[in-house]
């Protein structure tokens, strides 16, 4: 796997590090803490030992007094270890605990609130453009995504297919999260058509022929295993009637492309458009997370069908961002941003597209999408605007 410096800055104290499989958590932790006591629960011998005797962690720590950092990888495999870590922290052990995981489902049941305030919560995401120290081809990124395990593969198509299959097999099927895996597979295919769209659970239920209540449970599973997330609607001080339902995203545009079936009735522009919006979404979420979330990220959609893909709102600024899979600038593509700026004059507007020119129209800055993505850095919470 190619190893690039990550933008993620680890806390000084103990922390959780969550992220989907393949985002490079283990690689990052091994490189950052080479002297740590590292317990990988994906190894069968570790899983069986700590499942039977969680307190064995105490014996290990006492037997390795020189190890000041303790890493427990895939901690969700043995949730009982949370109680042991909590007890050690309460006894003022002079250790840094780093608990990494690719699923929060079992930990929620166990009650991670036990450690609230003692371990901070951090997330690791697929690569950002700015982290990859080699030229990236946008079409390839839209096809295969930015998972480190896929980006470094000689055959990214095969690796991505295997990744999705293995992820679902190990995180869903092996853990017994669903009773009918056939229904869940049809649900995955149906939900992929909701990528970057306002979520309509009834439509998804009808498309996959699964009861609505079951579909709601499947959505929760996707979020718990970090495979998907929802984006809320921006409704502050609304000037008009707005749609308030969440939008849906799979966490990586490559994973979306792998799950999304395509056929003669699907246009490449339609699928690429959702992938491009997804790519911007995953960058914004990662950048915001690595900056310790100075913004609330949402979207805006009026009942008159005017929309803005992303709204960033917080003490650091107020931005409206529209993304279009086009190489040409057309006045109608800017209409949603103009209406948003009329309703919210304090906002700054950005239009991201696949052209090559950086131009301004009225109060809207139009940027090549790759320039915007490559420009996201942690040295500033500001985005490019018209001065």
NURODREN-739178 format. One line per field, with one value per atom (N, C-alpha, C): x, y, z. Coordinates in steps of 0.05 Angstrom, whole numbers. Layout:
N
X = X / ...
Y = Y / ...
Z = Z / ...
This chain:
387
X = 17 / 0 / 17 / 11 / 25 / 20 / 42 / 39 / 45 / 25 / 28 / 22 / 35 / 28 / -2 / -16 / -44 / -48 / -70 / -77 / -86 / -96 / -106 / -84 / -91 / -73 / -83 / -69 / -80 / -79 / -98 / -98 / -74 / -68 / -46 / -54 / -79 / -89 / -100 / -116 / -129 / -152 / -157 / -179 / -188 / -213 / -224 / -216 / -210 / -205 / -223 / -245 / -263 / -260 / -266 / -266 / -272 / -283 / -288 / -263 / -266 / -243 / -229 / -203 / -188 / -181 / -188 / -181 / -153 / -140 / -112 / -108 / -127 / -125 / -100 / -99 / -76 / -50 / -48 / -24 / -15 / -35 / -29 / -19 / -33 / -26 / 1 / 7 / 33 / 56 / 51 / 72 / 76 / 54 / 54 / 64 / 59 / 66 / 81 / 106 / 121 / 128 / 128 / 136 / 112 / 88 / 64 / 60 / 45 / 34 / 10 / 11 / -9 / -24 / -50 / -67 / -87 / -83 / -100 / -121 / -146 / -167 / -177 / -166 / -172 / -156 / -135 / -120 / -136 / -141 / -159 / -149 / -123 / -113 / -119 / -117 / -123 / -153 / -169 / -198 / -208 / -198 / -208 / -198 / -173 / -162 / -177 / -181 / -193 / -224 / -235 / -264 / -269 / -251 / -254 / -245 / -224 / -212 / -205 / -224 / -218 / -197 / -197 / -179 / -150 / -145 / -118 / -103 / -118 / -106 / -90 / -100 / -86 / -59 / -59 / -34 / -14 / -23 / -5 / 7 / -9 / 1 / 20 / 14 / 32 / 58 / 57 / 81 / 98 / 88 / 102 / 102 / 114 / 113 / 125 / 143 / 156 / 138 / 116 / 97 / 77 / 80 / 63 / 38 / 38 / 15 / 4 / -22 / -35 / -55 / -51 / -70 / -86 / -112 / -130 / -144 / -136 / -147 / -171 / -192 / -218 / -231 / -232 / -242 / -271 / -286 / -314 / -317 / -295 / -296 / -301 / -290 / -292 / -301 / -326 / -335 / -330 / -326 / -321 / -295 / -277 / -252 / -256 / -279 / -285 / -286 / -298 / -300 / -272 / -255 / -228 / -212 / -214 / -201 / -212 / -238 / -250 / -240 / -237 / -227 / -198 / -182 / -153 / -151 / -168 / -167 / -175 / -196 / -205 / -183 / -167 / -145 / -120 / -123 / -101 / -76 / -80 / -56 / -44 / -18 / -4 / 0 / -22 / -21 / -39 / -31 / -49 / -62 / -89 / -104 / -115 / -111 / -122 / -138 / -164 / -182 / -193 / -185 / -194 / -216 / -232 / -254 / -266 / -280 / -293 / -323 / -333 / -362 / -367 / -389 / -396 / -420 / -430 / -456 / -455 / -436 / -434 / -426 / -410 / -401 / -425 / -443 / -467 / -483 / -485 / -500 / -486 / -460 / -444 / -445 / -446 / -447 / -421 / -413 / -388 / -390 / -414 / -416 / -399 / -393 / -375 / -349 / -340 / -314 / -317 / -342 / -346 / -330 / -316 / -299 / -272 / -268 / -241 / -227 / -242 / -230 / -246 / -231 / -244 / -249 / -267 / -276 / -264 / -249 / -238 / -244 / -243 / -249 / -227 / -222 / -204 / -220 / -214 / -230 / -213 / -226 / -210 / -191 / -172 / -153 / -167 / -155 / -161 / -142 / -150 / -133 / -106 / -106 / -82 / -63 / -72 / -56 / -40 / -50 / -38 / -15 / 9 / 32 / 40 / 20 / 25 / 0 / 3 / -20 / -43 / -67 / -91 / -108 / -119 / -137 / -165 / -180 / -207 / -225 / -224 / -241 / -236 / -210 / -203 / -213 / -210 / -220 / -250 / -264 / -294 / -302 / -285 / -292 / -284 / -261 / -251 / -249 / -253 / -253 / -225 / -224 / -198 / -192 / -202 / -193 / -164 / -147 / -119 / -114 / -130 / -126 / -132 / -149 / -156 / -137 / -130 / -113 / -85 / -76 / -49 / -49 / -72 / -73 / -65 / -53 / -47 / -72 / -92 / -117 / -139 / -143 / -162 / -191 / -198 / -226 / -231 / -212 / -215 / -213 / -196 / -192 / -217 / -229 / -253 / -276 / -279 / -300 / -296 / -271 / -265 / -269 / -262 / -266 / -295 / -313 / -341 / -352 / -345 / -354 / -345 / -319 / -308 / -319 / -323 / -334 / -362 / -379 / -406 / -406 / -388 / -387 / -378 / -357 / -346 / -361 / -370 / -383 / -413 / -426 / -455 / -462 / -453 / -461 / -449 / -423 / -410 / -418 / -425 / -434 / -463 / -477 / -505 / -523 / -516 / -531 / -558 / -560 / -586 / -594 / -620 / -630 / -630 / -637 / -640 / -620 / -597 / -576 / -585 / -603 / -613 / -629 / -646 / -660 / -642 / -621 / -602 / -586 / -580 / -566 / -583 / -608 / -627 / -630 / -630 / -631 / -607 / -583 / -559 / -560 / -570 / -573 / -592 / -615 / -635 / -626 / -612 / -604 / -582 / -567 / -546 / -558 / -583 / -596 / -603 / -601 / -606 / -581 / -559 / -534 / -536 / -530 / -532 / -560 / -580 / -608 / -622 / -645 / -662 / -673 / -670 / -676 / -706 / -716 / -744 / -745 / -749 / -748 / -770 / -793 / -815 / -808 / -795 / -787 / -766 / -747 / -727 / -740 / -758 / -772 / -787 / -800 / -815 / -796 / -773 / -755 / -742 / -736 / -722 / -742 / -768 / -789 / -783 / -776 / -771 / -787 / -799 / -815 / -801 / -816 / -804 / -789 / -800 / -787 / -761 / -760 / -735 / -714 / -723 / -705 / -693 / -710 / -699 / -678 / -682 / -661 / -636 / -639 / -615 / -600 / -614 / -600 / -584 / -595 / -580 / -555 / -557 / -534 / -512 / -520 / -500 / -486 / -501 / -488 / -471 / -480 / -464 / -438 / -438 / -413 / -397 / -406 / -392 / -391 / -410 / -411 / -427 / -443 / -460 / -465 / -475 / -482 / -504 / -517 / -539 / -531 / -540 / -535 / -561 / -562 / -588 / -593 / -617 / -625 / -618 / -610 / -605 / -631 / -640 / -666 / -665 / -642 / -639 / -652 / -668 / -680 / -691 / -706 / -715 / -732 / -729 / -744 / -766 / -766 / -785 / -790 / -809 / -815 / -793 / -781 / -758 / -764 / -750 / -751 / -732 / -741 / -726 / -716 / -721 / -711 / -681 / -668 / -639 / -632 / -608 / -596 / -578 / -575 / -560 / -535 / -513 / -488 / -475 / -465 / -445 / -419 / -401 / -379 / -357 / -356 / -335 / -347 / -338 / -351 / -344 / -322 / -315 / -334 / -339 / -357 / -385 / -393 / -419 / -420 / -398 / -397 / -398 / -386 / -386 / -413 / -428 / -454 / -476 / -472 / -493 / -493 / -515 / -517 / -520 / -509 / -511 / -519 / -535 / -544 / -549 / -562 / -566 / -583 / -600 / -617 / -603 / -579 / -565 / -545 / -545 / -525 / -500 / -476 / -452 / -452 / -464 / -465 / -481 / -502 / -519 / -503 / -489 / -474 / -450 / -436 / -412 / -420 / -444 / -453 / -456 / -469 / -472 / -445 / -427 / -400 / -384 / -386 / -371 / -382 / -408 / -419 / -410 / -409 / -401 / -372 / -355 / -327 / -323 / -338 / -337 / -347 / -369 / -380 / -360 / -347 / -328 / -304 / -296 / -274 / -283 / -306 / -315 / -318 / -329 / -332 / -305 / -286 / -260 / -245 / -245 / -232 / -244 / -270 / -283 / -277 / -276 / -269 / -240 / -222 / -194 / -189 / -207 / -205 / -221 / -231 / -247 / -274 / -284 / -312 / -319 / -307 / -315 / -341 / -351 / -375 / -396 / -421 / -443 / -447 / -447 / -450 / -478 / -491 / -519 / -523 / -548 / -555 / -580 / -587 / -610 / -627 / -653 / -671 / -698 / -707 / -733 / -755 / -780 / -802 / -805 / -792 / -792 / -770 / -757 / -737 / -711 / -706 / -679 / -663 / -638 / -622 / -593 / -580 / -551 / -541 / -521 / -512 / -501 / -485 / -473 / -474 / -481 / -480 / -462 / -441 / -423 / -428 / -436 / -445 / -432 / -419 / -407 / -392 / -378 / -363 / -341 / -332 / -310 / -320 / -346 / -356 / -383 / -392 / -418 / -415 / -416 / -411 / -433 / -439 / -458 / -442 / -444 / -428 / -446 / -444 / -459 / -439 / -444 / -426 / -441 / -428 / -440 / -420 / -429 / -412 / -413 / -401 / -402 / -376 / -368 / -344 / -351 / -376 / -385 / -401 / -397 / -413 / -438 / -461 / -486 / -501 / -514 / -528 / -548 / -562 / -582 / -569 / -544 / -531 / -525 / -525 / -519 / -544 / -568 / -593 / -597 / -592 / -596 / -578 / -553 / -535 / -544 / -554 / -563 / -587 / -605 / -629 / -620 / -602 / -592 / -579 / -563 / -550 / -570 / -592 / -612 / -625 / -630 / -642 / -622 / -596 / -575 / -552 / -554 / -534 / -506 / -505 / -479 / -463 / -475 / -462 / -443 / -422 / -404 / -411 / -411 / -419 / -397 / -396 / -376 / -391 / -382 / -392 / -369 / -371 / -349 / -358 / -340 / -347 / -322 / -325 / -303 / -288 / -293 / -278 / -251 / -237 / -210 / -206 / -227 / -224 / -234 / -220 / -229 / -240 / -267 / -280 / -301 / -309 / -329 / -352 / -376 / -401 / -416 / -419 / -432 / -417 / -430 / -417 / -411 / -409 / -405 / -377 / -361 / -334 / -337 / -330 / -331 / -303 / -300 / -274 / -274 / -251 / -248 / -249 / -264 / -268 / -242 / -224 / -198 / -182 / -183 / -169 / -179 / -206 / -218 / -210 / -212 / -205 / -176 / -158 / -130 / -122 / -139 / -132 / -141 / -156 / -165 / -141 / -135 / -113 / -122 / -105 / -112 / -101 / -86 / -75 / -95 / -120 / -140 / -168 / -186 / -214 / -230 / -216 / -230 / -229 / -250 / -251 / -246 / -238 / -234 / -259 / -258 / -281 / -273 / -293 / -288 / -282 / -260 / -252 / -260
Y = -24 / 0 / 25 / 45 / 70 / 85 / 95 / 109 / 139 / 155 / 184 / 197 / 219 / 233 / 241 / 236 / 243 / 270 / 283 / 308 / 305 / 281 / 276 / 281 / 297 / 303 / 290 / 270 / 255 / 272 / 268 / 282 / 273 / 288 / 281 / 259 / 259 / 240 / 215 / 201 / 176 / 184 / 166 / 172 / 148 / 149 / 130 / 140 / 121 / 128 / 109 / 120 / 104 / 112 / 93 / 97 / 71 / 72 / 47 / 32 / 6 / -10 / 0 / -3 / 6 / 35 / 50 / 79 / 84 / 63 / 66 / 71 / 63 / 67 / 52 / 26 / 10 / 20 / 27 / 37 / 63 / 81 / 106 / 102 / 85 / 81 / 67 / 48 / 34 / 53 / 71 / 90 / 112 / 120 / 141 / 133 / 107 / 97 / 71 / 72 / 47 / 32 / 45 / 33 / 24 / 26 / 21 / -9 / -16 / -43 / -45 / -61 / -62 / -88 / -87 / -111 / -110 / -128 / -129 / -151 / -143 / -163 / -177 / -169 / -185 / -211 / -213 / -238 / -257 / -281 / -300 / -306 / -309 / -315 / -292 / -267 / -245 / -243 / -247 / -246 / -266 / -291 / -312 / -307 / -299 / -294 / -273 / -250 / -227 / -230 / -245 / -251 / -267 / -286 / -303 / -290 / -273 / -261 / -232 / -214 / -185 / -174 / -184 / -174 / -180 / -198 / -204 / -179 / -158 / -133 / -121 / -124 / -113 / -127 / -154 / -169 / -161 / -156 / -147 / -120 / -102 / -75 / -76 / -91 / -93 / -107 / -125 / -139 / -123 / -100 / -83 / -54 / -49 / -22 / 0 / -8 / 11 / 21 / 6 / 14 / 34 / 59 / 80 / 85 / 73 / 76 / 48 / 45 / 19 / 23 / 8 / 9 / -17 / -14 / -37 / -33 / -49 / -46 / -64 / -52 / -65 / -72 / -53 / -57 / -66 / -61 / -69 / -99 / -114 / -143 / -154 / -139 / -148 / -124 / -117 / -93 / -94 / -117 / -119 / -105 / -102 / -88 / -59 / -47 / -20 / -17 / -38 / -37 / -38 / -54 / -56 / -30 / -18 / 7 / 29 / 29 / 49 / 46 / 21 / 16 / 25 / 20 / 28 / 59 / 72 / 101 / 113 / 101 / 110 / 107 / 86 / 81 / 98 / 116 / 136 / 122 / 101 / 89 / 109 / 112 / 132 / 120 / 117 / 105 / 121 / 121 / 131 / 108 / 108 / 87 / 97 / 81 / 88 / 64 / 68 / 47 / 52 / 35 / 39 / 19 / 27 / 9 / 17 / -3 / 2 / -1 / -3 / -5 / 4 / 20 / 30 / 15 / -5 / -18 / -32 / -50 / -65 / -46 / -26 / -8 / 9 / 16 / 31 / 14 / -12 / -29 / -31 / -32 / -35 / -10 / 13 / 38 / 53 / 64 / 80 / 105 / 111 / 134 / 130 / 105 / 99 / 115 / 118 / 131 / 160 / 170 / 198 / 217 / 235 / 254 / 244 / 218 / 206 / 199 / 191 / 187 / 205 / 221 / 237 / 220 / 229 / 214 / 227 / 211 / 221 / 201 / 211 / 194 / 197 / 175 / 174 / 168 / 182 / 181 / 171 / 166 / 161 / 185 / 180 / 201 / 227 / 249 / 275 / 278 / 294 / 300 / 310 / 328 / 340 / 321 / 298 / 279 / 261 / 258 / 239 / 254 / 245 / 259 / 248 / 245 / 238 / 249 / 253 / 263 / 244 / 256 / 240 / 247 / 227 / 231 / 230 / 252 / 254 / 232 / 224 / 202 / 176 / 171 / 147 / 148 / 172 / 175 / 172 / 183 / 180 / 151 / 135 / 107 / 89 / 95 / 76 / 88 / 114 / 126 / 132 / 137 / 145 / 129 / 105 / 88 / 80 / 83 / 76 / 48 / 29 / 1 / -2 / 14 / 12 / 29 / 53 / 71 / 59 / 43 / 32 / 5 / -5 / -31 / -30 / -51 / -53 / -56 / -70 / -74 / -62 / -35 / -23 / -33 / -40 / -49 / -75 / -94 / -120 / -116 / -98 / -93 / -81 / -62 / -49 / -69 / -86 / -106 / -125 / -134 / -151 / -137 / -111 / -96 / -95 / -88 / -86 / -113 / -134 / -161 / -170 / -165 / -173 / -157 / -131 / -113 / -123 / -129 / -138 / -165 / -182 / -209 / -209 / -193 / -193 / -175 / -152 / -134 / -138 / -150 / -153 / -183 / -200 / -227 / -243 / -240 / -255 / -246 / -221 / -211 / -216 / -227 / -233 / -209 / -187 / -162 / -163 / -180 / -183 / -212 / -217 / -244 / -255 / -237 / -245 / -229 / -242 / -227 / -221 / -237 / -232 / -206 / -202 / -177 / -153 / -157 / -135 / -129 / -149 / -144 / -128 / -135 / -119 / -91 / -88 / -61 / -45 / -57 / -42 / -32 / -49 / -40 / -17 / -19 / 2 / 28 / 26 / 51 / 65 / 51 / 64 / 85 / 82 / 101 / 127 / 126 / 150 / 167 / 158 / 173 / 202 / 220 / 248 / 259 / 243 / 251 / 252 / 266 / 267 / 239 / 230 / 202 / 198 / 179 / 172 / 142 / 136 / 108 / 91 / 103 / 88 / 79 / 96 / 89 / 67 / 69 / 48 / 21 / 22 / -2 / -15 / 1 / -9 / -21 / -7 / -16 / -43 / -47 / -72 / -93 / -86 / -104 / -114 / -95 / -101 / -82 / -91 / -74 / -48 / -27 / -1 / -2 / -15 / -17 / -32 / -52 / -67 / -49 / -34 / -16 / 5 / 15 / 34 / 21 / -4 / -18 / -22 / -28 / -31 / -5 / 17 / 43 / 48 / 41 / 44 / 27 / 3 / -15 / -2 / 9 / 22 / 45 / 60 / 82 / 72 / 51 / 40 / 28 / 15 / 3 / 24 / 49 / 72 / 70 / 56 / 54 / 76 / 90 / 111 / 133 / 156 / 177 / 193 / 209 / 227 / 256 / 273 / 301 / 316 / 331 / 344 / 369 / 378 / 402 / 427 / 448 / 474 / 489 / 496 / 509 / 534 / 544 / 567 / 592 / 606 / 631 / 630 / 610 / 605 / 628 / 634 / 655 / 643 / 617 / 604 / 576 / 562 / 534 / 516 / 500 / 483 / 454 / 437 / 408 / 402 / 386 / 381 / 353 / 336 / 308 / 307 / 286 / 282 / 274 / 280 / 268 / 245 / 226 / 201 / 200 / 190 / 185 / 160 / 143 / 123 / 138 / 127 / 143 / 149 / 134 / 137 / 134 / 151 / 151 / 125 / 112 / 87 / 65 / 65 / 45 / 49 / 74 / 79 / 68 / 72 / 62 / 32 / 19 / -10 / -21 / -8 / -18 / -10 / 12 / 22 / 6 / -9 / -23 / -4 / -11 / 6 / -11 / 1 / -13 / 6 / -4 / 12 / 38 / 37 / 60 / 81 / 75 / 94 / 110 / 136 / 152 / 156 / 155 / 159 / 186 / 207 / 233 / 232 / 217 / 215 / 202 / 180 / 166 / 182 / 194 / 210 / 235 / 246 / 270 / 263 / 241 / 232 / 226 / 214 / 208 / 233 / 253 / 278 / 292 / 294 / 306 / 290 / 263 / 247 / 252 / 256 / 261 / 287 / 308 / 333 / 330 / 315 / 310 / 297 / 275 / 261 / 278 / 296 / 315 / 335 / 346 / 366 / 353 / 329 / 316 / 310 / 300 / 294 / 319 / 340 / 365 / 377 / 377 / 388 / 372 / 345 / 328 / 333 / 335 / 339 / 367 / 386 / 412 / 414 / 390 / 389 / 403 / 401 / 408 / 437 / 456 / 484 / 490 / 472 / 477 / 455 / 462 / 443 / 441 / 417 / 413 / 403 / 416 / 409 / 415 / 413 / 421 / 438 / 451 / 469 / 463 / 459 / 453 / 465 / 481 / 494 / 478 / 483 / 470 / 479 / 501 / 510 / 496 / 476 / 459 / 474 / 495 / 507 / 494 / 489 / 474 / 483 / 477 / 481 / 455 / 443 / 417 / 416 / 437 / 437 / 465 / 466 / 491 / 486 / 502 / 501 / 525 / 520 / 542 / 538 / 559 / 558 / 583 / 584 / 607 / 614 / 594 / 599 / 611 / 611 / 622 / 611 / 619 / 612 / 609 / 585 / 580 / 563 / 569 / 553 / 542 / 516 / 503 / 487 / 491 / 476 / 461 / 436 / 419 / 410 / 413 / 404 / 389 / 367 / 351 / 362 / 385 / 399 / 413 / 416 / 432 / 460 / 466 / 493 / 506 / 533 / 548 / 558 / 552 / 560 / 576 / 598 / 615 / 599 / 580 / 565 / 548 / 541 / 525 / 542 / 568 / 586 / 596 / 588 / 599 / 593 / 568 / 561 / 577 / 581 / 596 / 626 / 637 / 665 / 668 / 649 / 651 / 648 / 629 / 625 / 651 / 664 / 688 / 711 / 711 / 731 / 726 / 701 / 694 / 697 / 692 / 694 / 711 / 737 / 755 / 751 / 741 / 737 / 714 / 697 / 673 / 680 / 662 / 663 / 639 / 643 / 622 / 612 / 585 / 571 / 553 / 553 / 535 / 518 / 492 / 473 / 458 / 457 / 444 / 431 / 418 / 403 / 419 / 444 / 461 / 468 / 486 / 493 / 522 / 538 / 567 / 574 / 592 / 603 / 631 / 634 / 659 / 666 / 691 / 701 / 713 / 707 / 719 / 730 / 757 / 770 / 763 / 750 / 742 / 713 / 699 / 670 / 665 / 650 / 643 / 615 / 612 / 587 / 575 / 550 / 538 / 510 / 503 / 475 / 457 / 436 / 419 / 408 / 400 / 389 / 411 / 436 / 457 / 461 / 460 / 463 / 440 / 416 / 393 / 392 / 399 / 399 / 421 / 442 / 465 / 463 / 441 / 438 / 431 / 448 / 443 / 449 / 441 / 445 / 470 / 486 / 511 / 534 / 529 / 549 / 536 / 549 / 540 / 555 / 572 / 588 / 573 / 578 / 569 / 592 / 587 / 610 / 625 / 652 / 669 / 692 / 708 / 732 / 755 / 768 / 791 / 817
Z = 0 / 0 / 0 / -17 / -17 / 9 / 21 / 46 / 41 / 46 / 43 / 70 / 77 / 101 / 101 / 123 / 124 / 137 / 130 / 142 / 171 / 178 / 205 / 226 / 246 / 268 / 293 / 303 / 327 / 352 / 370 / 396 / 413 / 433 / 451 / 471 / 479 / 498 / 485 / 500 / 490 / 471 / 451 / 433 / 418 / 409 / 389 / 361 / 344 / 315 / 299 / 288 / 272 / 243 / 226 / 197 / 183 / 159 / 144 / 140 / 136 / 129 / 104 / 103 / 80 / 78 / 99 / 99 / 110 / 120 / 128 / 158 / 174 / 203 / 215 / 208 / 219 / 209 / 183 / 172 / 185 / 190 / 203 / 231 / 246 / 275 / 277 / 260 / 261 / 255 / 236 / 229 / 250 / 263 / 282 / 310 / 316 / 343 / 340 / 330 / 325 / 351 / 374 / 399 / 415 / 404 / 420 / 424 / 445 / 449 / 431 / 410 / 389 / 391 / 395 / 396 / 373 / 354 / 330 / 334 / 337 / 342 / 317 / 294 / 270 / 269 / 285 / 288 / 305 / 294 / 309 / 337 / 342 / 369 / 388 / 379 / 396 / 402 / 381 / 384 / 404 / 402 / 420 / 448 / 451 / 478 / 493 / 479 / 493 / 495 / 477 / 481 / 506 / 510 / 534 / 560 / 557 / 581 / 575 / 575 / 570 / 590 / 614 / 634 / 628 / 609 / 601 / 591 / 583 / 575 / 599 / 623 / 646 / 650 / 646 / 649 / 628 / 604 / 582 / 589 / 598 / 604 / 627 / 648 / 671 / 663 / 644 / 635 / 616 / 606 / 587 / 597 / 621 / 632 / 615 / 597 / 579 / 557 / 552 / 530 / 541 / 533 / 543 / 526 / 502 / 484 / 478 / 482 / 478 / 454 / 433 / 410 / 409 / 408 / 405 / 378 / 358 / 331 / 328 / 315 / 311 / 337 / 355 / 382 / 383 / 362 / 362 / 362 / 356 / 357 / 385 / 405 / 433 / 449 / 449 / 464 / 493 / 505 / 534 / 541 / 522 / 528 / 536 / 528 / 536 / 567 / 579 / 609 / 621 / 610 / 621 / 617 / 593 / 588 / 607 / 610 / 628 / 656 / 665 / 692 / 695 / 674 / 675 / 675 / 660 / 659 / 686 / 698 / 725 / 746 / 743 / 762 / 756 / 737 / 731 / 720 / 705 / 691 / 673 / 674 / 657 / 629 / 615 / 588 / 569 / 544 / 523 / 509 / 509 / 496 / 469 / 449 / 422 / 413 / 411 / 404 / 376 / 357 / 329 / 322 / 303 / 295 / 268 / 256 / 230 / 233 / 258 / 263 / 291 / 294 / 320 / 331 / 316 / 323 / 350 / 354 / 379 / 402 / 396 / 417 / 428 / 410 / 418 / 438 / 432 / 450 / 477 / 476 / 501 / 517 / 503 / 518 / 518 / 495 / 495 / 512 / 522 / 540 / 565 / 571 / 594 / 591 / 566 / 562 / 553 / 552 / 543 / 561 / 549 / 564 / 570 / 568 / 573 / 547 / 527 / 500 / 481 / 466 / 446 / 421 / 404 / 380 / 356 / 340 / 315 / 293 / 268 / 245 / 224 / 209 / 187 / 162 / 141 / 116 / 93 / 70 / 46 / 40 / 23 / 17 / 7 / 14 / 1 / -23 / -42 / -65 / -56 / -36 / -27 / -12 / -4 / 11 / -9 / -33 / -52 / -67 / -63 / -74 / -101 / -118 / -147 / -162 / -188 / -204 / -203 / -201 / -201 / -226 / -238 / -261 / -251 / -255 / -244 / -252 / -278 / -287 / -272 / -267 / -252 / -223 / -211 / -183 / -182 / -201 / -201 / -205 / -218 / -223 / -199 / -187 / -167 / -139 / -136 / -109 / -99 / -73 / -61 / -36 / -34 / -12 / -16 / 5 / 1 / -9 / 1 / -8 / -37 / -49 / -77 / -94 / -84 / -99 / -104 / -85 / -88 / -103 / -111 / -123 / -153 / -162 / -191 / -208 / -196 / -210 / -193 / -194 / -176 / -180 / -204 / -209 / -193 / -195 / -181 / -151 / -143 / -114 / -102 / -117 / -107 / -105 / -125 / -124 / -100 / -96 / -74 / -47 / -46 / -21 / -13 / -32 / -26 / -17 / -31 / -25 / 3 / 8 / 34 / 57 / 52 / 72 / 81 / 61 / 67 / 80 / 71 / 82 / 111 / 117 / 144 / 164 / 154 / 172 / 175 / 155 / 156 / 159 / 140 / 141 / 164 / 168 / 189 / 217 / 220 / 246 / 251 / 231 / 235 / 238 / 224 / 227 / 212 / 192 / 178 / 176 / 176 / 175 / 146 / 128 / 100 / 83 / 77 / 62 / 34 / 22 / -5 / -5 / 15 / 17 / 20 / 36 / 41 / 16 / 0 / -25 / -44 / -46 / -63 / -53 / -27 / -15 / -23 / -22 / -29 / -57 / -75 / -103 / -105 / -91 / -93 / -80 / -58 / -44 / -59 / -77 / -92 / -111 / -119 / -136 / -121 / -95 / -78 / -73 / -84 / -79 / -86 / -66 / -70 / -74 / -67 / -71 / -44 / -45 / -21 / -16 / 8 / 15 / 17 / 2 / 3 / 9 / 35 / 44 / 32 / 27 / 15 / -13 / -29 / -56 / -55 / -37 / -34 / -27 / -8 / 1 / -23 / -39 / -62 / -83 / -87 / -108 / -101 / -75 / -68 / -57 / -56 / -47 / -18 / -1 / 27 / 44 / 66 / 82 / 91 / 93 / 100 / 127 / 147 / 173 / 171 / 154 / 151 / 136 / 116 / 102 / 121 / 139 / 159 / 176 / 183 / 198 / 182 / 156 / 139 / 136 / 135 / 133 / 159 / 181 / 206 / 207 / 196 / 194 / 177 / 154 / 136 / 151 / 166 / 181 / 204 / 217 / 240 / 231 / 207 / 197 / 180 / 180 / 169 / 138 / 126 / 97 / 85 / 101 / 90 / 111 / 102 / 121 / 108 / 124 / 114 / 119 / 101 / 102 / 108 / 129 / 136 / 119 / 119 / 104 / 120 / 106 / 119 / 120 / 144 / 147 / 164 / 170 / 188 / 175 / 191 / 183 / 154 / 149 / 121 / 111 / 85 / 72 / 55 / 51 / 34 / 44 / 32 / 40 / 30 / 48 / 42 / 47 / 32 / 37 / 60 / 79 / 103 / 107 / 87 / 89 / 84 / 95 / 92 / 63 / 55 / 31 / 40 / 21 / 27 / 11 / 24 / 10 / 20 / 2 / 9 / 12 / 30 / 39 / 19 / -3 / -23 / -51 / -69 / -96 / -110 / -105 / -117 / -107 / -81 / -70 / -82 / -85 / -98 / -127 / -142 / -170 / -170 / -151 / -150 / -143 / -126 / -118 / -138 / -153 / -170 / -196 / -201 / -227 / -250 / -272 / -296 / -320 / -337 / -361 / -384 / -405 / -429 / -424 / -404 / -398 / -381 / -371 / -354 / -371 / -368 / -383 / -365 / -377 / -362 / -347 / -359 / -346 / -320 / -320 / -296 / -273 / -279 / -258 / -250 / -270 / -263 / -247 / -252 / -237 / -208 / -202 / -174 / -162 / -177 / -167 / -161 / -178 / -174 / -149 / -145 / -121 / -96 / -99 / -77 / -69 / -90 / -85 / -70 / -78 / -63 / -34 / -31 / -5 / 14 / 4 / 21 / 28 / 10 / 16 / 38 / 35 / 54 / 82 / 84 / 109 / 122 / 106 / 117 / 126 / 109 / 115 / 141 / 143 / 166 / 191 / 189 / 212 / 221 / 202 / 210 / 222 / 216 / 229 / 255 / 264 / 289 / 285 / 261 / 254 / 260 / 246 / 249 / 235 / 219 / 203 / 208 / 206 / 202 / 171 / 161 / 132 / 126 / 108 / 101 / 71 / 63 / 36 / 37 / 15 / 14 / -11 / -7 / -29 / -24 / -42 / -39 / -53 / -46 / -59 / -88 / -96 / -124 / -140 / -127 / -140 / -146 / -130 / -130 / -108 / -114 / -94 / -94 / -71 / -68 / -56 / -68 / -60 / -31 / -23 / 3 / 15 / 41 / 56 / 80 / 83 / 105 / 123 / 148 / 165 / 193 / 203 / 229 / 235 / 258 / 266 / 246 / 230 / 211 / 185 / 180 / 155 / 147 / 123 / 113 / 83 / 73 / 45 / 32 / 7 / -9 / -33 / -37 / -58 / -76 / -102 / -122 / -139 / -146 / -161 / -186 / -210 / -235 / -251 / -263 / -280 / -308 / -312 / -338 / -342 / -368 / -374 / -382 / -385 / -393 / -370 / -369 / -350 / -363 / -351 / -362 / -341 / -348 / -328 / -311 / -323 / -308 / -286 / -289 / -268 / -243 / -245 / -223 / -209 / -219 / -209 / -179 / -171 / -143 / -124 / -132 / -115 / -113 / -135 / -135 / -116 / -118 / -100 / -71 / -66 / -39 / -28 / -45 / -36 / -31 / -46 / -41 / -13 / -7 / 19 / 41 / 35 / 56 / 45 / 47 / 35 / 48 / 72 / 85 / 74 / 58 / 48 / 25 / 22 / 0 / -18 / -45 / -63 / -80 / -83 / -100 / -120 / -144 / -165 / -174 / -171 / -178 / -203 / -223 / -248 / -260 / -283 / -295 / -316 / -318 / -336 / -326 / -340 / -333 / -324 / -326 / -320 / -292 / -280 / -254 / -260 / -258 / -265 / -244 / -244 / -225 / -240 / -231 / -241 / -217 / -218 / -195 / -170 / -151 / -126 / -124 / -147 / -148 / -160 / -146 / -156 / -168 / -194 / -208 / -210 / -200 / -198 / -212 / -224 / -232 / -207 / -208 / -184 / -173 / -191 / -181 / -167 / -176 / -162 / -134 / -131 / -105 / -87 / -96 / -80 / -72 / -91 / -85 / -66 / -64 / -48 / -19 / -12 / 16 / 33 / 53 / 71 / 100 / 119 / 147 / 159 / 142 / 153 / 153 / 143 / 142 / 142 / 156 / 155 / 134 / 118 / 97 / 70 / 55 / 27 / 9 / -16 / -35 / -40 / -40 / -45 / -62 / -71 / -86 / -67 / -71 / -53 / -66
